[in-house]
Amino acid sequence: MEYIKVTKENLEKEHICCAISNNKDIQVSSKKAWLSDRFDDGLVFLKSVERGKCFIEYIPAENAWNPIDADGYMYIDCLWVSGSFKGHGYSNDLLGACIEDSKEKCKKGLCILSAAKKRPFLADPKYLAHKGFSVCDEADNGIQLWYLPFFSDAQKPKFKECAKHPRIDETGYVLYYTSQCPFNAKYVPIVEQTAKEHQIEFRSVHIESKQAAQNAPSPITTYALFYNGDYLTNEQMNDAKFLKLATR
């Protein structure tokens, strides 16, 4: 498999794997705008030359859009290999490239979000354990911070206090999300409209800055849905899923 690094210079002509429609699609334009602003913060997007979901996205942890204390580490936003690309060792290729790059940049190690059991849009804990990662912190909602240190004495990353106990003081459904996930550009407005039509109390909070993301009330900032103050899920909702959740 050949891989290509997406940069500001080739961003417009390259597909971005997690959203493979054309640039006029709101999901693609939203994601590419988010990526473009992150490249100056050291973000790396490495993907297969083939169209499909086979890529890794990572950034220096100081610039990650997550409430973590992990200075000197590289934070993996997403490692996604799916469909016909699975089972060929491509995840190992991408992770290996990330490790090599991070060591060249004198990082202490890598960190990434997961959970004790596989959850949607999070790294597979079995795969992480197989590659030498281990849990360094865990929030009350079961979201875990895993790390792969490059040095035996490297300080462990941890969640910030605001994310350690995910809870908000609001009633109804409240969604925190960023434009890091392209699907939000399409589906968040759909859920907003669905909630309005069915008179369901719902408010969305679009996190639009690194500072806001690093102080969010959830370890996951790409999509964090709360109900009556309690954290529910990081799984993206469409209208049917949301109605099923809201009327059960």
Secondary structure, DSSP 8 states (H G I E B T S, - for coil): --EEEE-TTTTTTS--SSS-S-TTSHHHHHHHHHHHHHGGGT-EEEEESSSSSEEEEEEEGGG-SSSEE-TTEEEEEEEEE-GGGTTSSHHHHHHHHHHHHHHHTT-SEEEEEEESS--TTS--HHHHHHTT-EEEEE-TTSEEEEEEESSTT----EE-HHHHS-B-S--SEEEEE-SSSTHHHHHHHHHHHHHHHTT--EEEEE--SHHHHTT-SSS--SEEEEETTEEEE-S---HHHHHHHHT-
